[in-house]
């Protein structure tokens, strides 16, 4: 699943709760979801962990050279 799909599937108030859980500003998360800004590796790992495996860090930040797992 793409991060934008996950982001748009969150219920009313869910985006703010998700942003608080991840520790990233709501407007910045929205910009990442809509691909207006790139997401760094650390933020991508935090977002992926908060998504509980629904969205991968590779999907969130494809420009990062992730090590083979």
C-alpha positions as CSV (number, residue, x, y, z in Angstrom):
1,X,0.0,0.0,0.0
2,X,1.2,3.5,-0.7
3,X,1.6,5.9,2.1
4,X,-1.0,8.3,0.5
5,X,-3.6,5.5,0.5
6,X,-2.9,4.8,4.1
7,X,-3.0,8.5,5.0
8,X,-6.3,9.0,3.3
9,X,-7.8,5.9,4.9
10,X,-7.3,7.4,8.4
11,X,-10.6,8.4,10.1
12,X,-11.5,11.9,11.2
13,X,-8.9,12.9,13.9
14,X,-6.8,9.9,12.9
15,X,-4.2,12.0,11.0
16,X,-3.5,14.2,14.1
17,X,-3.2,11.1,16.3
18,X,-0.9,9.4,13.8
19,X,1.2,12.5,13.6
20,X,1.5,12.7,17.3
21,X,2.4,9.0,17.5
22,X,5.1,9.4,14.9
23,X,6.4,12.6,16.3
24,X,6.2,14.5,13.0
25,X,4.2,17.7,12.4
26,X,0.8,17.0,10.7
27,X,1.5,19.3,7.8
28,X,4.9,17.7,7.2
29,X,3.3,14.3,7.2
30,X,0.7,15.4,4.7
31,X,3.4,16.8,2.5
32,X,5.3,13.5,2.6
33,X,2.1,11.5,1.9
34,X,1.3,13.8,-1.2
35,X,5.0,13.6,-2.3
36,X,5.5,17.3,-2.1
37,X,8.6,16.7,0.0
38,X,11.0,13.8,0.4
39,X,11.0,11.8,3.6
40,X,14.3,11.1,5.3
41,X,15.4,7.6,6.4
42,X,14.7,8.1,10.1
43,X,11.3,9.5,9.5
44,X,10.5,6.8,7.1
45,X,11.4,4.1,9.7
46,X,9.2,5.9,12.3
47,X,6.3,6.2,9.9
48,X,6.6,2.5,8.8
49,X,6.7,1.4,12.4
50,X,3.6,3.4,13.2
51,X,1.8,1.9,10.2
52,X,2.5,-1.5,11.7
53,X,3.8,-3.0,8.5
54,X,1.0,-1.8,6.2
55,X,3.4,0.7,4.4
56,X,7.1,-0.1,4.1
57,X,9.9,2.3,4.7
58,X,11.0,1.6,1.1
59,X,7.6,2.8,-0.2
60,X,7.7,5.9,2.0
61,X,11.3,6.8,1.0
62,X,12.3,5.1,-2.3
63,X,15.2,7.5,-2.9
64,X,17.0,6.2,0.2
65,X,19.5,3.4,-0.4
66,X,18.2,0.8,2.1
67,X,20.4,-2.1,3.0
68,X,19.2,-5.6,1.9
69,X,17.2,-7.3,4.5
